Amino acid sequence: MKRRTALKNVLSTAGFITLPAWGNSWNSETFIQTTSIFTQNQAKTLDILVDALIPSSEIIGAKDLGTSAFIDKMLGDCYEKKVQENFKISLENAEKLAKETFSKSLADCEKLLLNELLFKLSASVDTQQKDFFSLLKQLTVLAYTTSEYVMTKHYNYVMAPGHYYGCVNV
Amino acid sequence: MSFLNIDSVKKRTFDAIVIGSGISGGWSAKELCDRGLKTLILERGRDVKHVTDYPTTMKNPWEFEHRGQVPLEIRNQYQSGRTSFMREETLHWALKPDEQPFVEEKPFQWTRGYHVGGKSLLWARQTQRWSDLDFEGPKRDGYAVDWPIRYADLAPWYSHVEKFAGISGNKDNLPQLPDGDFLPAFEMSCVEQHFRDVVGKTYIDRPIIHGRCAHVTEPKQIHYDQGRASCQNRNLCNRGCPYGGYFSSNSSTLPWAMKTGKMILRPHSVVHSIIYDEKKQKATGVRVVDASTKEIIEYYAKIIFVNASSINSNMILMNSISNRFRNGLGNDSGTLGKYFACHNYRGKLSADVEGFLEKKTNGKNPSNAYLPRFRNLYKQETDFLRGYSVGIGSGRGLGQNSSGVGEELKQNLLNPKLGNWHISSWMQGETVPIESNHLRLHETLKDKYGIPQLVTSVAWTENDDKMVKDYIKEMTEMFTLAGFKNVRGGDSHSNPGSDIHEMGGVRMGVDPKTSMLNKWNQLHACNNVFVTDGACMTSTSTQNPSLTYMALTARAVDYAVKELKKRNL
């Protein structure tokens, strides 16, 4: 939080009013990522897939809310080694699949192609690929829907409502 | 042995000792200190200060590193499926893996709260009074022994604790669920109101009301004096409430007792046994194992309140062996550890609700609707003894739609739609205490404090099975009558103890030959020892027991202090 406050101060003296996207992201700065379970290439692929799953527009998407770092942390701490390994191999396979299907690297694929690739993964008959996709999506959705940005800006999250009305109009 | 010198003995001598700081121990502390007694509170776990020791209470979902999931490395240290509070939000309440192993002769779930405040920080906060239909149960139906008290004995003490704790509820004017001194109740949802109306019209004896609960909905001066404020409907109760919105020892009785200047709290004190003096023919103190140093220390007092939680109170008495009491303190009747019982929570049903689509709820309900016992209320009507109450909850959530990918997925997530209403219910069945359902100490196994391990031998009976069946049948009928669809669920076959309402083993009764405690919660055979937690319960009723522990405790302290002043103790 300190960093955000400091950031706010800097920005306001510089004449900015709104924070940049990552300034509103969930407090990833309080969870310092010291180790990663991914290689650089795997991490890059993860970024691309996460961004494709929930892209940024005027409304911030998953990648800009630190989702990749969250997935890294979750897999590393809360999942068995077997699941982690499958996830890592599947990231590499996703890159291979892009090359096979579109004859280019994931990084060079435009949105439509990425969407197509995601659908391919989701409909895959290969259980490894399918499991990977469903875990990727599950964790991305979790990161996104529980981010400070989405909860406060889009879900009207209130920790302490201060009331309970049992029967009100929609 | 430094503790043998006179100065040291003096320092370790108090007017009263309370074993345990949970819901009943907190009340012992408050009532004893209010009456000017210098009181030592022994707690086996660590200290938990109100507010400052609730580390997660103000955390937002995104502030949990794993969004609530406990990392594998930590999770694997605990017994899988048997440890409660295995969430990032509440992990600090979970029982440490090596703290207190026990032997399940028959499968038993034992949930413990080993820290100051005990389970009063973690309870479900339902607080229904018992009635004479409960207290007269054993006598009418011929099981256990007759309670030595009736509702009239307890009624003023129910009021006493309700006013202080802050209990919200409606005056419902029901003989099976006496009204109390209530703060305003929470509301029922549209669906609960509909259910109440339909059931009420068809069954004259099945009034659905709002459960009474220990939440301050409209603080009175007495609550402000405790430093408590109104419930904020956060429904994050088991992290500890910084507002003191619900009653716990930590937010209420303990700081109150502390303010008197009479209370000394000693955490990390695992009670080994109660010391009995053969010459004086009474208890003179308590033997404690310091949890950190494993040193054995003795504390002395004129009266001892045993509020260690039902099972631990049993264990402490069993482990208090002397020439006079070879089978456990006060155990002339041989009933210690026997007739141990809990509540039957096995039946659970839920259903879909059609309609009410123009209505929703707003805010959060920390309580639930409640159907008091209707079976065998005035006479025996079924092929099982006693009956069950039913908790009822309903709501309408925002459904997460995570279909699609890309912009479509994003729009789906950002625009959740109100789902349909749903309703659920759970039974709370009275179980009939029987001799074979018992606790005892293991002959050889000990824990790391050198205290014999517990053996649990508690099982469901045919009566419990029949009751679950009846609940499923009756509740399905009521749900169907109300137009609810797809009724599902049934018998969870959960282990005894899963309700966390352990009761008995040190039961109250009129006759010292068949019970441990008299009508003042005083050991028949050692009259300066009082047991006022769940261990004292003669029968189990269908109401949540905590409020009754509080009332019994306040009443017993009042009596004990009067007796002390008359020099009878």
HADDOCK unambig.tbl for C-alpha pairs under 7 A between the chains (distance, minus, plus):
assign (segid A and resid 26 and name CA) (segid B and resid 62 and name CA) 5.90 0.50 0.50
assign (segid A and resid 27 and name CA) (segid B and resid 63 and name CA) 6.78 0.50 0.50
assign (segid A and resid 31 and name CA) (segid B and resid 65 and name CA) 6.64 0.50 0.50
assign (segid A and resid 52 and name CA) (segid B and resid 406 and name CA) 5.51 0.50 0.50
assign (segid A and resid 53 and name CA) (segid B and resid 405 and name CA) 5.12 0.50 0.50
assign (segid A and resid 53 and name CA) (segid B and resid 406 and name CA) 4.53 0.50 0.50
assign (segid A and resid 54 and name CA) (segid B and resid 405 and name CA) 6.97 0.50 0.50
assign (segid A and resid 54 and name CA) (segid B and resid 406 and name CA) 4.97 0.50 0.50
assign (segid A and resid 54 and name CA) (segid B and resid 407 and name CA) 6.31 0.50 0.50
assign (segid A and resid 54 and name CA) (segid B and resid 409 and name CA) 6.59 0.50 0.50
assign (segid A and resid 54 and name CA) (segid B and resid 410 and name CA) 5.42 0.50 0.50
assign (segid A and resid 55 and name CA) (segid B and resid 406 and name CA) 5.91 0.50 0.50
assign (segid A and resid 55 and name CA) (segid B and resid 407 and name CA) 6.33 0.50 0.50
assign (segid A and resid 74 and name CA) (segid B and resid 66 and name CA) 6.11 0.50 0.50
assign (segid A and resid 77 and name CA) (segid B and resid 71 and name CA) 5.02 0.50 0.50
assign (segid A and resid 77 and name CA) (segid B and resid 72 and name CA) 6.18 0.50 0.50
assign (segid A and resid 78 and name CA) (segid B and resid 70 and name CA) 6.90 0.50 0.50
assign (segid A and resid 78 and name CA) (segid B and resid 71 and name CA) 4.47 0.50 0.50
assign (segid A and resid 78 and name CA) (segid B and resid 72 and name CA) 4.90 0.50 0.50
assign (segid A and resid 79 and name CA) (segid B and resid 72 and name CA) 6.68 0.50 0.50
assign (segid A and resid 115 and name CA) (segid B and resid 405 and name CA) 6.64 0.50 0.50
assign (segid A and resid 115 and name CA) (segid B and resid 406 and name CA) 6.54 0.50 0.50
assign (segid A and resid 146 and name CA) (segid B and resid 61 and name CA) 6.20 0.50 0.50
assign (segid A and resid 146 and name CA) (segid B and resid 62 and name CA) 5.60 0.50 0.50
assign (segid A and resid 147 and name CA) (segid B and resid 62 and name CA) 5.34 0.50 0.50
assign (segid A and resid 148 and name CA) (segid B and resid 62 and name CA) 5.90 0.50 0.50
assign (segid A and resid 154 and name CA) (segid B and resid 414 and name CA) 6.58 0.50 0.50
assign (segid A and resid 159 and name CA) (segid B and resid 234 and name CA) 5.93 0.50 0.50
assign (segid A and resid 160 and name CA) (segid B and resid 232 and name CA) 5.39 0.50 0.50
assign (segid A and resid 160 and name CA) (segid B and resid 233 and name CA) 6.02 0.50 0.50
assign (segid A and resid 160 and name CA) (segid B and resid 234 and name CA) 4.67 0.50 0.50
assign (segid A and resid 161 and name CA) (segid B and resid 232 and name CA) 6.21 0.50 0.50
assign (segid A and resid 161 and name CA) (segid B and resid 233 and name CA) 5.87 0.50 0.50
assign (segid A and resid 161 and name CA) (segid B and resid 234 and name CA) 6.42 0.50 0.50
assign (segid A and resid 161 and name CA) (segid B and resid 363 and name CA) 5.36 0.50 0.50
assign (segid A and resid 162 and name CA) (segid B and resid 231 and name CA) 6.95 0.50 0.50
assign (segid A and resid 162 and name CA) (segid B and resid 232 and name CA) 3.95 0.50 0.50
assign (segid A and resid 162 and name CA) (segid B and resid 233 and name CA) 5.17 0.50 0.50
assign (segid A and resid 163 and name CA) (segid B and resid 232 and name CA) 6.54 0.50 0.50
assign (segid A and resid 163 and name CA) (segid B and resid 233 and name CA) 5.75 0.50 0.50
assign (segid A and resid 163 and name CA) (segid B and resid 363 and name CA) 5.33 0.50 0.50
assign (segid A and resid 163 and name CA) (segid B and resid 364 and name CA) 6.77 0.50 0.50
assign (segid A and resid 164 and name CA) (segid B and resid 233 and name CA) 6.76 0.50 0.50
assign (segid A and resid 164 and name CA) (segid B and resid 362 and name CA) 5.60 0.50 0.50
assign (segid A and resid 164 and name CA) (segid B and resid 363 and name CA) 4.24 0.50 0.50
assign (segid A and resid 164 and name CA) (segid B and resid 364 and name CA) 5.00 0.50 0.50
assign (segid A and resid 164 and name CA) (segid B and resid 365 and name CA) 5.62 0.50 0.50
assign (segid A and resid 165 and name CA) (segid B and resid 187 and name CA) 6.42 0.50 0.50
assign (segid A and resid 165 and name CA) (segid B and resid 361 and name CA) 5.57 0.50 0.50
assign (segid A and resid 165 and name CA) (segid B and resid 362 and name CA) 4.97 0.50 0.50
assign (segid A and resid 165 and name CA) (segid B and resid 363 and name CA) 6.27 0.50 0.50
assign (segid A and resid 166 and name CA) (segid B and resid 187 and name CA) 5.41 0.50 0.50
assign (segid A and resid 166 and name CA) (segid B and resid 188 and name CA) 5.29 0.50 0.50
assign (segid A and resid 166 and name CA) (segid B and resid 189 and name CA) 3.83 0.50 0.50
assign (segid A and resid 166 and name CA) (segid B and resid 190 and name CA) 6.35 0.50 0.50
assign (segid A and resid 166 and name CA) (segid B and resid 361 and name CA) 4.71 0.50 0.50
assign (segid A and resid 166 and name CA) (segid B and resid 362 and name CA) 6.61 0.50 0.50
assign (segid A and resid 167 and name CA) (segid B and resid 189 and name CA) 5.21 0.50 0.50
assign (segid A and resid 167 and name CA) (segid B and resid 190 and name CA) 5.06 0.50 0.50
assign (segid A and resid 167 and name CA) (segid B and resid 359 and name CA) 6.01 0.50 0.50
assign (segid A and resid 167 and name CA) (segid B and resid 360 and name CA) 5.60 0.50 0.50
assign (segid A and resid 167 and name CA) (segid B and resid 361 and name CA) 5.19 0.50 0.50
assign (segid A and resid 168 and name CA) (segid B and resid 359 and name CA) 5.39 0.50 0.50
assign (segid A and resid 168 and name CA) (segid B and resid 360 and name CA) 5.41 0.50 0.50
assign (segid A and resid 168 and name CA) (segid B and resid 361 and name CA) 5.88 0.50 0.50
assign (segid A and resid 169 and name CA) (segid B and resid 358 and name CA) 5.81 0.50 0.50
assign (segid A and resid 169 and name CA) (segid B and resid 359 and name CA) 4.57 0.50 0.50
assign (segid A and resid 169 and name CA) (segid B and resid 360 and name CA) 6.17 0.50 0.50
assign (segid A and resid 170 and name CA) (segid B and resid 358 and name CA) 5.39 0.50 0.50
assign (segid A and resid 170 and name CA) (segid B and resid 359 and name CA) 5.14 0.50 0.50
assign (segid A and resid 170 and name CA) (segid B and resid 360 and name CA) 5.70 0.50 0.50
